[in-house]
Amino acid sequence: MSINSFILEAKNLGKVFSDSSGKLPAVNNISFSVSKGEFLCIVGPSGCGKTTILQLLAGLLDNTSGEILLGGKPLKGPHRDISVVFQKSNLMPWRSVLKNVLLPLQIYGTPAKEAKEKAGLYLEKVGLSEFANAYPKALSGGMEQRVAVARALVQNPRILLLDEPFGALDSFTREQLNLELLSLWRDQNITAIMVTHNIREAVLLADRVLVLSPRPASIYREIPVNLPRPRTGDIEYTREFVDLTYQIRKAIKA
């Protein structure tokens, strides 16, 4: 694979936090590349630096060392081609569901009529058209995260970053949203990178899983997920799926 096929690259990436008590290394010399259209999951022990890596890839944090390349060019901060879905939906409670989804388009100056049509389309994609005029307080946790996904996708990003977006939901809702996410990822033809602590979720979604070491994070193992697509929930009961979850769990414990 030529380097030109990579949409995102981390090269010798490092991050050290400093405060009055000293320096805290969080990420240590990490290098990896992500291909266009790939779904990559990042797992590791609690507190190892997974979220820090995602924030670096989003341009929300400055790296201490190394570099991040987006389409071969240095990433210097937040970029329109990269959208993020966080652990919490971070919806604005004073804005309706539709107006929350509209927000990125308004920031980028999209004409009002076009923006409203696009926001409505993405609410339809996540199954929330009938809640367009509702406010976040009227939504369940799963519905809030659907709105957050619609808001992240409405600007047609090339890369979608996900920071444990379904971690606070019950297992049934989480499974349902994972399958919906797979469908959106396939239909939108985007690249996705998800941080998760749920090994089954990682295997269900990913083409490849990076296993991180304890903090400061480095890449301990890279495990390809060679399961057929499109995937449904039934794949979790196959021998191949169970073997992969065991490999990843063993790598994390190691």
C-alpha positions as CSV (number, residue, x, y, z in Angstrom):
1,M,0.0,0.0,0.0
2,S,1.4,3.4,-1.0
3,I,1.6,6.2,1.5
4,N,-0.8,8.2,-0.7
5,S,-3.6,5.8,0.2
6,F,-3.5,6.9,3.8
7,I,-6.0,9.5,4.8
8,L,-4.6,10.0,8.4
9,E,-1.1,9.3,9.8
10,A,0.4,9.6,13.2
11,K,4.2,9.7,13.2
12,N,6.2,9.4,16.4
13,L,3.3,11.1,18.2
14,G,3.9,12.1,21.8
15,K,2.0,14.1,24.4
16,V,3.2,15.3,27.8
17,F,1.0,17.3,30.2
18,S,2.6,19.8,32.5
19,D,1.3,21.5,35.6
20,S,2.6,22.8,38.9
21,S,3.3,19.3,40.1
22,G,5.5,18.3,37.2
23,K,5.2,16.5,33.9
24,L,2.8,13.7,33.1
25,P,3.6,11.7,29.9
26,A,0.4,10.5,28.3
27,V,1.3,9.3,24.8
28,N,4.7,7.9,24.0
29,N,6.1,7.7,20.4
30,I,3.0,6.3,18.6
31,S,3.0,5.7,14.9
32,F,0.1,4.3,12.8
33,S,-1.7,5.0,9.5
34,V,-5.4,4.8,8.6
35,S,-6.6,4.1,5.1
36,K,-9.5,5.8,3.4
37,G,-12.8,4.0,4.3
38,E,-11.2,2.0,7.1
39,F,-12.9,1.5,10.5
40,L,-10.2,1.5,13.2
41,C,-10.8,0.8,16.9
42,I,-8.4,1.7,19.7
43,V,-8.6,-0.2,23.0
44,G,-6.4,-0.4,26.1
45,P,-6.4,-0.4,29.9
46,S,-8.4,2.3,31.7
47,G,-6.6,5.6,31.8
48,C,-4.0,4.6,29.3
49,G,-4.4,7.7,27.1
50,K,-7.0,6.6,24.5
51,T,-9.0,9.8,24.7
52,T,-5.9,11.9,24.6
53,I,-4.9,10.2,21.3
54,L,-8.4,10.9,19.8
55,Q,-8.2,14.6,20.9
56,L,-4.8,14.8,19.2
57,L,-6.2,13.3,16.0
58,A,-9.1,15.8,16.2
59,G,-6.7,18.8,16.5
60,L,-8.2,19.6,19.9
61,L,-4.8,19.1,21.7
62,D,-1.3,20.1,20.6
63,N,1.1,17.2,20.4
64,T,4.4,17.5,22.3
65,S,6.4,15.6,19.7
66,G,5.9,14.0,16.3
67,E,3.2,15.0,13.8
68,I,-0.2,14.1,12.4
69,L,-0.8,14.2,8.7
70,L,-4.3,14.6,7.1
71,G,-4.2,13.7,3.5
72,G,-0.4,14.1,3.6
73,K,-0.5,17.6,5.1
74,P,0.3,18.5,8.7
75,L,-2.8,18.9,10.9
76,K,-2.5,22.1,12.9
77,G,-5.8,22.3,14.6
78,P,-9.5,21.4,14.2
79,H,-10.4,20.7,10.6
80,R,-13.6,20.6,8.7
81,D,-12.8,17.2,7.3
82,I,-12.8,15.7,10.8
83,S,-15.9,15.4,13.0
84,V,-16.0,14.1,16.6
85,V,-18.7,12.3,18.6
86,F,-17.9,12.5,22.3
87,Q,-18.8,10.4,25.3
88,K,-21.5,12.9,26.1
89,S,-23.8,14.2,23.4
90,N,-23.0,17.9,24.4
91,L,-26.3,19.0,22.8
92,M,-27.3,22.6,23.5
93,P,-30.4,22.4,25.7
94,W,-31.9,25.7,24.4
95,R,-31.8,24.5,20.8
96,S,-34.2,22.1,19.2
97,V,-32.9,18.8,17.8
98,L,-33.0,20.2,14.3
99,K,-31.1,23.4,15.4
100,N,-28.5,21.3,17.2
101,V,-27.8,19.4,13.9
102,L,-27.8,22.7,12.0
103,L,-25.0,24.1,14.2
104,P,-21.9,23.0,12.2
105,L,-23.5,24.2,8.9
106,Q,-24.3,27.6,10.5
107,I,-20.7,27.9,11.7
108,Y,-19.4,27.3,8.2
109,G,-21.9,29.7,6.6
110,T,-24.0,27.2,4.6
111,P,-27.1,28.9,3.1
112,A,-30.1,28.6,5.4
113,K,-32.3,26.6,3.0
114,E,-29.5,24.1,2.1
115,A,-28.5,23.7,5.7
116,K,-32.1,23.0,6.8
117,E,-32.5,20.4,4.1
118,K,-29.2,18.7,5.0
119,A,-30.0,18.6,8.7
120,G,-33.4,17.1,8.0
121,L,-31.8,14.5,5.8
122,Y,-29.4,13.4,8.5
123,L,-32.2,13.3,11.2
124,E,-34.0,11.0,8.8
125,K,-30.8,8.8,8.5
126,V,-30.7,8.4,12.3
127,G,-34.5,7.8,12.6
128,L,-35.3,11.1,14.4
129,S,-37.3,13.1,11.9
130,E,-40.3,13.3,14.1
131,F,-38.3,14.8,16.9
132,A,-36.9,17.6,14.9
133,N,-38.7,20.3,16.9
134,A,-38.2,18.5,20.3
135,Y,-35.6,19.7,22.8
136,P,-32.8,17.5,24.3
137,K,-34.5,17.2,27.7
138,A,-37.3,15.2,25.9
139,L,-34.8,12.6,24.5
140,S,-33.4,9.3,25.9
141,G,-29.7,8.8,26.1
142,G,-29.7,6.8,22.9
143,M,-31.6,9.4,21.0
144,E,-29.3,12.1,22.2
145,Q,-26.3,10.2,20.8
146,R,-28.1,9.7,17.5
147,V,-28.5,13.5,17.3
148,A,-24.8,13.9,18.1
149,V,-23.9,11.4,15.2
150,A,-26.2,13.3,12.8
151,R,-24.6,16.6,13.8
152,A,-21.1,15.1,13.2
153,L,-22.0,13.7,9.8
154,V,-24.0,16.7,8.5
155,Q,-20.9,18.5,7.4
156,N,-19.8,15.5,5.3
157,P,-16.5,14.9,7.0
158,R,-13.9,12.6,5.6
159,I,-13.1,11.2,9.0
160,L,-15.4,10.5,12.0
161,L,-13.8,10.2,15.4
162,L,-15.8,8.5,18.2
163,D,-14.8,8.7,21.9
164,E,-16.8,5.9,23.5
165,P,-20.1,7.5,22.3
166,F,-22.3,4.6,23.5
167,G,-20.5,3.8,26.7
168,A,-23.2,5.1,29.1
169,L,-26.1,3.3,27.4
170,D,-27.6,0.0,28.2
171,S,-26.3,-3.0,26.4
172,F,-29.4,-3.5,24.1
173,T,-29.4,0.2,23.0
174,R,-25.6,0.1,22.5
175,E,-25.9,-3.0,20.3
176,Q,-28.6,-1.3,18.2
177,L,-26.6,1.9,17.8
178,N,-23.5,0.0,16.8
179,L,-25.3,-1.6,13.9
180,E,-26.8,1.7,12.9
181,L,-23.3,3.2,13.0
182,L,-22.0,0.5,10.7
183,S,-24.8,1.2,8.3
184,L,-24.0,5.0,8.3
185,W,-20.3,4.4,8.0
186,R,-20.8,2.2,4.9
187,D,-23.4,4.4,3.3
188,Q,-21.4,7.6,3.8
189,N,-18.1,6.0,2.7
190,I,-16.1,7.7,5.5
191,T,-13.2,6.7,7.6
192,A,-14.0,6.0,11.3
193,I,-11.7,5.8,14.3
194,M,-13.3,4.8,17.6
195,V,-11.9,4.6,21.1
196,T,-13.7,2.0,23.2
197,H,-13.2,-0.1,26.3
198,N,-15.7,-2.6,25.0
199,I,-13.9,-5.4,23.3
200,R,-17.0,-7.0,21.6
201,E,-17.9,-3.6,20.2
202,A,-14.4,-3.2,18.8
203,V,-14.5,-6.6,17.0
204,L,-18.0,-6.0,15.7
205,L,-17.1,-2.6,14.2
206,A,-13.5,-2.6,13.2
207,D,-11.3,-3.7,10.3
208,R,-8.3,-3.4,12.7
209,V,-7.8,-3.0,16.4
210,L,-4.9,-1.2,18.1
211,V,-4.2,-2.3,21.6
212,L,-2.5,0.3,23.8
213,S,-0.1,-0.2,26.7
214,P,-0.7,1.3,30.1
215,R,0.1,5.1,30.3
216,P,2.1,6.5,28.7
217,A,0.3,4.9,25.7
218,S,2.2,3.1,23.1
219,I,1.0,0.5,20.6
220,Y,1.3,-2.9,22.2
221,R,-0.4,-4.9,19.4
222,E,-2.2,-4.5,16.1
223,I,-4.9,-7.1,15.5
224,P,-6.6,-7.3,12.1
225,V,-10.4,-8.2,12.2
226,N,-10.9,-10.3,9.1
227,L,-14.6,-10.9,9.5
228,P,-17.0,-10.6,6.5
229,R,-19.0,-7.5,5.9
230,P,-21.8,-6.4,6.1
231,R,-21.9,-7.5,9.8
232,T,-25.0,-8.2,11.9
233,G,-25.3,-9.0,15.6
234,D,-25.3,-12.7,14.8
235,I,-21.6,-12.6,14.0
236,E,-20.9,-12.3,17.7
237,Y,-21.8,-15.9,18.2
238,T,-19.3,-17.2,15.7
239,R,-16.0,-19.0,16.7
240,E,-14.0,-16.4,14.7
241,F,-15.5,-13.5,16.7
242,V,-15.0,-15.2,20.0
243,D,-11.3,-16.0,19.1
244,L,-10.7,-12.3,18.3
245,T,-12.2,-11.0,21.5
246,Y,-10.0,-13.5,23.4
247,Q,-6.9,-12.3,21.5
248,I,-7.6,-8.6,22.3
249,R,-8.5,-9.3,26.0
250,K,-5.3,-11.2,26.4
251,A,-3.3,-8.4,24.8
252,I,-4.8,-5.8,27.1
253,K,-4.1,-7.9,30.2
254,A,-0.5,-8.5,29.0
